[in-house]
Amino acid sequence: MLHSMSTSVEAVTERSAAEVNEEIRALWRRSGGTLTTEQREEYQRLVLEWAAAAPQPAQAA
């Protein structure tokens, strides 16, 4: 019996959306509500990571 390998590429998320969300919240707490340029870049990276890790809503039929 032969087994075929999948050729599709799946995103590998190392952290859950909840974990990333907690890091986003911590960033805002540390910043006092105003992000520096460097913190904004980190925030944007975290939001993209969170979006990739968040469960996707079901599509309506």
Secondary structure, 3 states (H helix, E strand, C coil): CCCCCCCCCCCCCCCCHHHHHHHHHHHHHHHCCCCCHHHHHHHHHHHHHHHHHCCCCCCCC
